[in-house]
Amino acid sequence: MDDRFDGRVAVITGGASGIGAAAARLFAEKGACLALVDRDAAALEGLAADLSGLTSVSIHPGDVGDAPTVTRHMADILDRHGRVDVLFACAGYSTGTAVPDTTLEMWEGVIRANLTGSFLWSQAVLAPMREAGSGSIVLVGSQLAFSGGKANAAYLASKGAIVALMQTMALDHAAEGIRVNAVIPGAIDTPLLRRAFARAPDPEAAKARSVGRHPLGRLGTPEEVARAALFLASDAASFTTGTCLRVDGGWLVG
């Protein structure tokens, strides 16, 4: 089957919750061995225990934006699994602030988690992928990178840059058998989104406004984005690279 990953290894950053955790479960069901990366060590341990009956899982707690940590984790992953076939770079967060209210520390934190983390982990997996002559990298953008949005300056900047990073990597590595794509979620019911609603003066009104932006009339689920990422990573998408796959409930056309 084109969507099976038997014998392959998938690295998932931000793998302890939300879209990352949903992807971990889905890739495990499709036969992939997993290397899960997240700041939340306890959540990683719990998820790994849940998935242990399905596949081999290694966990790698730490900061995705810290180069020495990424280097150390990558060496551990190759020592444990021997290869890397897929990267789903899902880690990220937002502060929900406009430029005047965004401190340099806040800006650098968001860029570090969202963009630098995607860069460092892409850089790390490219070495074994180039040696193998194959691989698939899936990054996570945002519908807001295309539509714009209020009071989320660092997050939107990082997501726009991720799309640009994806495109240049797709060109740089296509001849080496490595495909690079991005999923573009709409508003997805994740802990990150719930925190964003909680920052609003009226969280329920904020949620209603977000739902109303989607022609499908609801928020998305982490599993829906995970299925899109799995497709892009799989052999079913073997002629797909440099693509943004929208999973946005119609936000951008609406």
KETI-58311 format. One line per 4 residues: number of its first residue (from 1); their letters; for each residue z, y, x of N, C-alpha, C. Coordinates in Angstrom, 3 decimals. Example, Ala and Ser with C-alpha at 12.3 -4.5 7.8 and 13.67 -1.06 7.14 Angstrom:
1	AS	7.800:-5.690:13.190:7.800:-4.500:12.300:7.800:-3.300:13.200  7.080:-2.250:12.850:7.140:-1.060:13.670:7.870:0.030:12.900
REM end
This chain:
1	MDDR	0.000:-1.203:0.838:0.000:0.000:0.000:0.000:1.253:0.872  -0.716:2.288:0.471:-0.845:3.504:1.262:0.450:4.293:1.365  1.401:4.045:0.447:2.638:4.821:0.497:3.804:4.017:1.058  3.527:2.902:1.722:4.589:2.135:2.360:4.793:2.622:3.790
5	FDGR	6.050:2.501:4.269:6.390:2.943:5.613:7.069:1.823:6.401  6.757:0.591:6.073:7.387:-0.544:6.750:7.147:-0.455:8.255  8.245:-0.574:9.025:8.148:-0.527:10.476:8.050:0.866:11.052  8.053:1.884:10.221:7.940:3.257:10.696:9.300:3.954:10.647
9	VAVI	9.413:5.018:11.424:10.668:5.759:11.538:10.446:7.186:11.057  11.287:7.622:10.128:11.220:8.981:9.592:12.470:9.752:9.979  12.284:10.906:10.589:13.368:11.834:10.890:13.414:12.858:9.765  14.576:13.039:9.164:14.739:13.998:8.069:15.868:14.946:8.433
13	TGGA	15.546:16.225:8.606:16.592:17.212:8.846:17.043:17.788:7.508  18.302:18.232:7.473:18.867:18.621:6.182:19.002:17.416:5.276  19.233:16.262:5.880:19.162:15.003:5.158:20.390:14.628:4.358  21.433:15.456:4.375:22.684:15.067:3.723:22.764:15.465:2.262
17	SGIG	21.898:16.368:1.808:22.004:16.826:0.418:20.660:17.331:-0.065  20.576:17.609:-1.361:19.408:18.242:-1.937:18.122:17.479:-1.707  17.076:18.204:-1.346:15.756:17.605:-1.142:15.791:16.594:-0.008  16.532:16.900:1.067:16.595:15.980:2.194:17.192:14.641:1.828
21	AAAA	18.273:14.646:1.062:18.903:13.389:0.650:18.000:12.614:-0.294  17.335:13.324:-1.204:16.406:12.647:-2.112:15.271:12.005:-1.326  14.787:12.706:-0.305:13.726:12.138:0.527:14.222:10.926:1.301  15.451:10.989:1.793:15.997:9.847:2.521:15.989:8.602:1.641
25	RLFA	16.423:8.749:0.397:16.448:7.597:-0.510:15.036:7.075:-0.774  14.100:7.995:-0.975:12.743:7.586:-1.298:12.065:6.923:-0.109  12.191:7.505:1.070:11.589:6.891:2.257:12.217:5.530:2.529  13.526:5.397:2.312:14.182:4.104:2.506:13.618:3.062:1.541
29	EKGA	13.421:3.455:0.293:12.861:2.533:-0.705:11.452:2.097:-0.330  10.753:2.943:0.407:9.383:2.622:0.820:9.326:1.927:2.175  10.495:1.558:2.713:10.530:0.719:3.900:10.731:1.419:5.223  10.881:2.748:5.225:11.053:3.467:6.488:12.448:3.276:7.049
33	CLAL	12.562:3.220:8.370:13.840:3.385:9.050:14.109:4.884:9.139  15.375:5.273:9.056:15.710:6.685:8.935:16.579:7.175:10.087  16.296:8.407:10.514:17.190:9.166:11.380:17.492:10.457:10.635  18.736:10.611:10.202:19.124:11.730:9.343:19.927:12.750:10.136
37	VDRD	19.534:14.026:9.975:20.139:15.123:10.729:20.708:16.129:9.736  21.935:16.585:9.980:22.543:17.591:9.115:23.814:18.096:9.778  24.276:19.279:9.372:25.557:19.795:9.835:26.738:19.016:9.258  26.559:18.467:8.065:27.655:17.846:7.322:27.777:16.370:7.702
41	AAAL	28.613:16.096:8.690:28.745:14.732:9.194:29.279:13.780:8.130  30.253:14.234:7.338:30.835:13.356:6.324:29.802:12.973:5.274  28.982:13.939:4.846:27.943:13.635:3.857:26.889:12.703:4.441  26.559:12.893:5.706:25.618:11.975:6.355:26.165:10.552:6.367
45	EGLA	27.439:10.411:6.697:28.051:9.075:6.738:28.023:8.420:5.363  28.314:9.204:4.318:28.296:8.655:2.973:26.910:8.211:2.549  25.908:9.027:2.839:24.539:8.671:2.474:24.068:7.458:3.256  24.378:7.419:4.552:23.986:6.265:5.366:24.602:4.983:4.830
49	ADLS	25.848:5.045:4.380:26.487:3.865:3.798:25.776:3.433:2.523  25.375:4.403:1.712:24.675:4.095:0.467:23.329:3.424:0.732  22.676:3.817:1.827:21.322:3.326:2.104:21.300:2.106:3.017  22.458:1.703:3.495:22.496:0.639:4.502:21.930:-0.680:4.003
53	GLTS	21.974:-0.910:2.700:21.407:-2.135:2.156:19.899:-2.111:2.060  19.301:-0.931:2.224:17.854:-0.795:2.095:17.135:-0.796:3.431  17.750:-0.166:4.445:17.025:0.036:5.692:17.998:0.363:6.809  17.476:0.503:8.015:18.251:0.938:9.162:18.368:2.455:9.138
57	VSIH	19.592:2.953:9.282:19.837:4.397:9.225:20.694:4.813:10.410  20.242:5.835:11.133:21.094:6.465:12.140:21.374:7.892:11.706  22.556:8.401:12.044:22.922:9.757:11.643:23.181:10.600:12.893  22.821:11.880:12.780:22.843:12.769:13.931:23.354:14.138:13.488
61	PGDV	24.677:14.311:13.427:25.247:15.575:12.961:25.043:16.696:13.982  24.763:17.878:13.468:24.654:19.017:14.373:23.746:20.104:13.852  23.597:21.131:14.656:22.843:22.333:14.342:21.370:22.117:14.678  20.491:22.193:13.680:19.069:21.964:13.910:18.453:23.056:14.776
65	GDAP	19.112:24.210:14.865:18.568:25.314:15.635:19.089:25.401:17.059  19.838:24.415:17.497:20.392:24.402:18.847:19.581:23.457:19.718  18.892:24.007:20.711:17.955:23.204:21.502:18.608:22.030:22.227  19.744:22.213:22.909:20.356:21.056:23.575:20.755:19.942:22.595
69	TVTR	21.217:20.339:21.400:21.577:19.334:20.397:20.350:18.556:19.952  19.250:19.263:19.715:18.017:18.591:19.295:17.539:17.639:20.380  17.569:18.074:21.627:17.141:17.212:22.733:18.002:15.956:22.806  19.307:16.131:22.673:20.216:14.984:22.721:19.966:14.027:21.559
73	HMAD	19.808:14.580:20.365:19.562:13.728:19.204:18.223:12.998:19.317  17.204:13.685:19.828:15.894:13.047:19.941:15.954:11.867:20.903  16.662:12.029:22.009:16.823:10.914:22.951:17.542:9.745:22.295  18.561:10.051:21.492:19.311:9.009:20.794:18.428:8.291:19.778
77	ILDR	17.622:9.055:19.047:16.727:8.461:18.053:15.737:7.510:18.718  15.152:7.932:19.818:14.191:7.061:20.506:14.883:5.840:21.100  16.122:6.013:21.552:16.865:4.876:22.086:17.178:3.870:20.989  17.520:4.362:19.804:17.894:3.484:18.695:16.679:2.871:18.009
81	HGRV	15.657:3.682:17.783:14.532:3.262:16.943:13.244:2.992:17.720  13.119:3.583:18.882:11.954:3.296:19.721:10.712:4.094:19.414  10.703:4.846:18.323:9.501:5.570:17.937:9.856:6.601:16.870  8.948:7.526:16.620:9.063:8.457:15.500:7.680:8.593:14.890
85	DVLF	7.585:8.327:13.595:6.309:8.405:12.889:6.218:9.594:11.954  7.362:10.038:11.439:7.392:11.099:10.432:8.530:12.060:10.752  8.255:13.352:10.604:9.314:14.361:10.554:9.200:15.091:9.226  10.295:15.109:8.476:10.409:15.963:7.290:11.500:16.974:7.610
89	ACAG	11.087:18.196:7.952:12.020:19.237:8.396:12.484:20.031:7.189  13.622:19.648:6.670:14.087:20.115:5.363:15.307:21.017:5.440  15.916:21.152:6.607:17.147:21.941:6.719:16.860:23.421:6.489  17.792:24.094:5.807:17.629:25.524:5.626:18.687:26.115:4.715
93	YSTG	18.772:27.453:4.733:19.670:28.144:3.815:19.230:29.592:3.673  19.889:30.317:2.778:19.563:31.719:2.556:20.848:32.520:2.379  20.722:33.841:2.552:21.878:34.714:2.353:21.765:35.522:1.068  20.564:35.656:0.526:20.389:36.410:-0.704:20.643:37.893:-0.538
97	TAVP	20.080:38.470:0.528:20.285:39.895:0.777:18.971:40.580:1.121  18.832:41.842:0.691:17.718:42.679:1.094:17.942:43.179:2.520  16.904:43.783:3.096:16.983:44.210:4.498:18.194:45.109:4.783  18.497:46.140:3.975:19.640:46.994:4.317:20.983:46.270:4.328
101	DTTL	21.074:45.181:3.590:22.333:44.451:3.474:22.387:43.216:4.363  21.347:42.993:5.160:21.276:41.816:6.022:21.680:42.207:7.434  22.806:41.708:7.892:23.219:41.975:9.262:22.350:41.172:10.221  22.359:41.581:11.470:21.604:40.841:12.474:22.110:39.404:12.570
105	EMWE	23.409:39.215:12.445:23.968:37.862:12.487:23.441:37.017:11.323  23.372:37.605:10.128:22.833:36.889:8.978:21.359:36.553:9.188  20.596:37.531:9.652:19.168:37.329:9.906:18.948:36.184:10.891  19.653:36.259:12.005:19.460:35.245:13.042:19.915:33.869:12.581
109	GVIR	20.943:33.813:11.730:21.389:32.524:11.222:20.355:31.852:10.343  19.730:32.627:9.452:18.702:32.066:8.571:17.476:31.657:9.369  17.024:32.523:10.269:15.853:32.194:11.089:16.137:30.959:11.942  17.342:30.868:12.464:17.721:29.718:13.301:17.639:28.415:12.512
113	ANLT	18.212:28.404:11.323:18.242:27.173:10.531:16.861:26.818:9.992  16.170:27.803:9.422:14.933:27.507:8.711:13.731:27.385:9.644  13.538:28.394:10.487:12.327:28.452:11.310:12.518:27.818:12.677  13.563:28.231:13.397:13.778:27.656:14.726:14.050:26.163:14.636
117	GSFL	14.801:25.746:13.617:15.033:24.316:13.433:13.739:23.550:13.213  12.846:24.102:12.402:11.547:23.449:12.171:10.745:23.382:13.463  10.772:24.472:14.233:10.053:24.503:15.504:10.612:23.489:16.496  11.932:23.500:16.684:12.531:22.624:17.686:12.328:21.154:17.360
121	WSQA	12.499:20.797:16.088:12.325:19.394:15.735:10.858:18.975:15.769  9.958:19.897:15.415:8.532:19.588:15.575:8.205:19.365:17.041  8.693:20.246:17.879:8.463:20.109:19.315:9.007:18.779:19.831  10.190:18.397:19.347:10.815:17.158:19.823:10.019:15.922:19.420
125	VLAP	9.553:15.871:18.170:8.855:14.661:17.721:7.422:14.606:18.211  6.852:15.740:18.589:5.454:15.725:19.018:5.239:14.885:20.270  6.227:14.839:21.158:6.052:14.051:22.387:5.809:12.572:22.088  6.687:11.895:21.335:6.399:10.487:21.033:5.197:10.303:20.117
129	MREA	4.951:11.243:19.218:3.772:11.134:18.360:2.488:11.230:19.174  2.434:12.135:20.132:1.234:12.278:20.966:1.022:11.024:21.800  2.106:10.462:22.284:1.994:9.231:23.068:1.461:8.090:22.221  1.902:8.048:20.954:1.447:6.985:20.049:0.056:7.253:19.482
133	GSGS	-0.378:8.513:19.497:-1.676:8.852:18.934:-1.668:8.938:17.430  -0.479:9.121:16.847:-0.390:9.240:15.389:0.949:9.843:15.015  1.007:10.372:13.794:2.259:10.916:13.278:1.994:11.899:12.161  3.053:12.205:11.435:2.944:13.160:10.328:4.174:14.043:10.307
137	IVLV	3.951:15.350:10.264:5.015:16.339:10.174:4.870:17.065:8.850  5.967:17.150:8.108:5.981:17.877:6.838:7.073:18.930:6.909  6.686:20.194:6.779:7.628:21.301:6.762:7.867:21.747:5.327  8.870:22.585:5.132:9.222:23.053:3.794:9.081:24.572:3.742
141	GSQL	8.128:25.024:2.938:7.967:26.448:2.700:8.700:26.858:1.435  8.130:27.813:0.722:8.712:28.286:-0.536:7.645:29.026:-1.303  7.699:28.919:-2.639:6.775:29.701:-3.459:6.964:31.192:-3.236  8.182:31.583:-2.850:8.481:33.001:-2.637:7.746:33.574:-1.437
145	AFSG	7.327:32.713:-0.496:6.549:33.187:0.633:5.188:33.707:0.189  4.739:33.281:-0.997:3.443:33.701:-1.527:3.585:34.751:-2.626  4.613:34.607:-3.447:4.783:35.526:-4.580:5.641:36.725:-4.253  6.455:36.603:-3.211:7.471:37.607:-2.943:8.682:37.381:-3.822
149	GKAN	9.749:38.073:-3.507:10.978:37.946:-4.271:11.983:38.967:-3.775  12.896:39.338:-4.634:13.866:40.367:-4.298:15.078:39.790:-3.556  15.660:40.642:-2.702:16.964:40.395:-2.088:17.067:39.029:-1.416  16.089:38.716:-0.569:16.123:37.462:0.177:15.266:37.600:1.429
153	AAYL	15.460:38.701:2.154:14.530:39.091:3.206:14.381:38.044:4.301  15.488:37.580:4.858:15.409:36.642:5.972:14.812:35.308:5.518  15.212:34.858:4.342:14.704:33.579:3.827:13.190:33.640:3.631  12.703:34.699:2.975:11.266:34.806:2.735:10.495:34.933:4.036
157	ASKG	11.033:35.709:4.983:10.365:35.839:6.276:10.269:34.488:6.979  11.349:33.718:6.920:11.338:32.411:7.579:10.346:31.464:6.928  10.257:31.507:5.610:9.370:30.577:4.915:7.904:30.950:5.108  7.599:32.253:5.151:6.239:32.650:5.475:5.845:32.211:6.874
161	AIVA	6.771:32.343:7.820:6.500:31.921:9.191:6.319:30.411:9.288  7.045:29.665:8.474:6.895:28.207:8.483:5.484:27.804:8.075  4.929:28.480:7.080:3.550:28.177:6.668:2.589:28.443:7.823  2.761:29.579:8.519:1.904:29.888:9.652:2.074:28.872:10.778
165	LMQT	3.318:28.469:11.034:3.586:27.461:12.057:2.903:26.149:11.703  2.999:25.751:10.448:2.353:24.515:10.008:0.856:24.560:10.276  0.223:25.669:9.958:-1.224:25.761:10.090:-1.669:25.664:11.549  -0.957:26.358:12.434:-1.371:26.301:13.834:-1.110:24.930:14.440
169	MALD	-0.008:24.274:14.056:0.232:22.918:14.557:-0.821:21.946:14.033  -1.238:22.122:12.789:-2.274:21.239:12.238:-3.543:21.317:13.075  -3.924:22.534:13.488:-5.113:22.692:14.323:-4.890:22.151:15.728  -3.732:22.412:16.284:-3.467:22.018:17.671:-3.429:20.510:17.863
173	HAAE	-3.034:19.762:16.823:-2.745:18.343:17.037:-3.594:17.391:16.201  -4.563:17.921:15.469:-5.416:17.045:14.660:-6.164:16.034:15.519  -6.686:16.471:16.651:-7.464:15.571:17.512:-6.591:14.496:18.149  -5.268:14.675:18.088:-4.338:13.675:18.636:-3.856:12.699:17.577
177	GIRV	-4.412:12.793:16.372:-4.039:11.880:15.296:-2.776:12.275:14.567  -2.342:13.515:14.736:-1.096:13.988:14.111:-1.445:14.979:13.013  -0.949:14.697:11.813:-1.192:15.581:10.668:0.056:16.434:10.426  -0.175:17.697:10.034:0.929:18.617:9.768:0.643:19.341:8.453
181	NAVI	1.586:19.249:7.530:1.437:19.859:6.204:2.763:20.485:5.779  2.737:21.141:4.632:3.964:21.731:4.092:4.040:21.514:2.595  5.234:21.257:2.095:5.477:21.306:0.659:5.972:22.706:0.323  5.578:23.179:-0.852:5.942:24.522:-1.300:6.705:24.377:-2.614
185	PGAI	8.028:24.230:-2.539:8.798:24.062:-3.773:8.913:25.370:-4.548  9.065:25.234:-5.863:9.530:26.333:-6.679:11.049:26.359:-6.644  11.670:26.772:-7.729:13.131:26.761:-7.813:13.581:25.335:-8.123  14.254:24.736:-7.175:14.653:23.329:-7.258:16.172:23.260:-7.411
189	DTPL	16.634:22.406:-8.291:18.067:22.298:-8.598:18.798:21.616:-7.443  19.142:22.414:-6.442:19.816:21.944:-5.236:21.083:22.770:-5.013  21.957:22.324:-4.117:23.124:23.156:-3.786:22.745:24.555:-3.303  21.639:24.682:-2.545:21.206:25.997:-2.074:20.896:26.916:-3.251
193	LRRA	20.180:26.413:-4.242:19.827:27.240:-5.395:21.070:27.574:-6.223  21.969:26.613:-6.383:23.181:26.885:-7.158:24.034:27.966:-6.485  24.071:27.952:-5.153:24.786:29.017:-4.445:24.107:30.362:-4.670  22.779:30.364:-4.713:22.052:31.610:-4.955:22.370:32.167:-6.343
197	FARA	22.379:31.301:-7.352:22.736:31.754:-8.701:24.172:32.282:-8.730  25.058:31.622:-8.011:26.473:32.010:-8.022:26.692:33.396:-7.423  25.782:33.849:-6.571:25.917:35.185:-5.985:25.554:36.292:-6.973  24.849:35.945:-8.059:24.406:36.945:-9.030:25.588:37.413:-9.893
201	PDPE	25.538:38.659:-10.397:26.597:39.136:-11.297:26.756:38.258:-12.531  25.637:37.736:-13.040:25.655:36.822:-14.190:24.864:35.579:-13.813  25.514:34.543:-13.274:24.802:33.355:-12.791:23.932:32.686:-13.852  24.409:32.596:-15.086:23.614:31.937:-16.119:22.355:32.739:-16.438
205	AAKA	22.464:34.056:-16.446:21.286:34.894:-16.671:20.296:34.758:-15.521  20.811:34.669:-14.308:19.939:34.488:-13.148:19.191:33.160:-13.239  19.903:32.116:-13.641:19.256:30.821:-13.805:18.195:30.883:-14.896  18.487:31.542:-16.008:17.521:31.642:-17.104:16.265:32.383:-16.662
209	RSVG	16.436:33.437:-15.871:15.271:34.167:-15.368:14.415:33.271:-14.479  15.071:32.482:-13.638:14.338:31.588:-12.745:13.579:30.533:-13.530  14.243:29.936:-14.501:13.573:28.947:-15.349:12.357:29.570:-16.024  12.500:30.812:-16.479:11.422:31.481:-17.179:10.209:31.779:-16.328
213	RHPL	10.368:31.772:-15.006:9.224:31.992:-14.119:8.331:30.763:-14.002  8.810:29.618:-14.457:8.043:28.372:-14.337:7.359:28.057:-15.664  6.031:28.016:-15.716:5.355:27.638:-16.961:5.798:26.288:-17.518  6.260:25.390:-16.663:6.744:24.102:-17.164:8.113:24.219:-17.817
217	GRLG	8.749:25.370:-17.706:9.944:25.661:-18.487:11.235:25.034:-18.017  11.336:24.715:-16.738:12.571:24.126:-16.219:12.593:24.283:-14.708  13.737:23.987:-14.108:13.829:23.876:-12.663:13.257:22.539:-12.207  12.836:22.481:-10.951:12.401:21.212:-10.391:13.581:20.389:-9.916
221	TPEE	13.326:19.133:-9.616:14.353:18.247:-9.081:14.061:17.940:-7.611  15.103:17.645:-6.828:14.860:17.263:-5.439:13.922:16.071:-5.311  14.012:15.144:-6.247:13.161:13.947:-6.182:11.685:14.303:-6.316  11.366:15.326:-7.109:9.964:15.721:-7.280:9.388:16.281:-5.983
225	VARA	10.181:17.045:-5.254:9.716:17.547:-3.958:9.643:16.409:-2.942  10.613:15.512:-2.983:10.620:14.374:-2.059:9.374:13.514:-2.243  8.950:13.317:-3.483:7.744:12.515:-3.718:6.510:13.184:-3.123  6.452:14.508:-3.200:5.327:15.227:-2.601:5.344:15.097:-1.084
229	ALFL	6.539:15.210:-0.498:6.652:15.058:0.946:6.262:13.655:1.384  6.692:12.649:0.635:6.332:11.277:0.962:4.826:11.086:0.908  4.169:11.660:-0.097:2.704:11.568:-0.163:2.069:12.175:1.085  2.489:13.378:1.461:1.886:14.033:2.620:2.117:13.243:3.901
233	ASDA	3.263:12.590:3.998:3.588:11.813:5.194:2.885:10.466:5.238  2.398:10.002:4.106:1.899:8.633:3.986:0.419:8.523:4.319  -0.030:7.280:4.444:-1.449:7.016:4.675:-2.311:7.406:3.477  -1.691:7.584:2.320:-2.451:8.048:1.156:-3.015:9.445:1.375
237	ASFT	-2.412:10.193:2.313:-2.883:11.544:2.637:-3.533:11.574:4.019  -4.203:10.509:4.387:-4.710:10.364:5.754:-5.776:11.394:6.127  -6.409:12.034:5.134:-7.420:13.069:5.429:-6.905:14.452:5.039  -5.586:14.604:5.019:-4.959:15.862:4.608:-4.134:16.419:5.751
241	TGTC	-4.528:17.590:6.232:-3.736:18.297:7.233:-3.944:19.796:7.074  -2.933:20.584:7.434:-3.004:22.030:7.287:-2.879:22.508:5.855  -2.297:21.671:4.995:-2.278:21.938:3.556:-0.886:22.337:3.084  -0.851:23.265:2.118:0.365:23.596:1.382:0.294:22.925:0.018
245	LRVD	1.175:21.973:-0.219:1.211:21.271:-1.501:2.291:21.902:-2.371  1.881:22.602:-3.412:2.825:23.288:-4.294:3.519:22.302:-5.231  4.824:22.411:-5.291:5.626:21.657:-6.244:6.498:22.702:-6.927  5.847:23.588:-7.685:6.498:24.826:-8.106:6.503:25.035:-9.617
249	GGWL	6.215:23.976:-10.393:6.278:24.096:-11.848:5.324:25.139:-12.421  4.307:25.530:-11.635:3.355:26.525:-12.089:3.723:27.964:-11.753  4.818:28.151:-10.974:5.302:29.502:-10.650:4.176:30.408:-10.153  3.393:29.927:-9.170:2.417:30.794:-8.515:1.202:31.083:-9.392
253	VG	0.863:30.200:-10.286:-0.250:30.520:-11.191:0.234:31.290:-12.411  1.551:31.250:-12.653:2.100:31.920:-13.836:2.395:33.379:-13.613
REM end
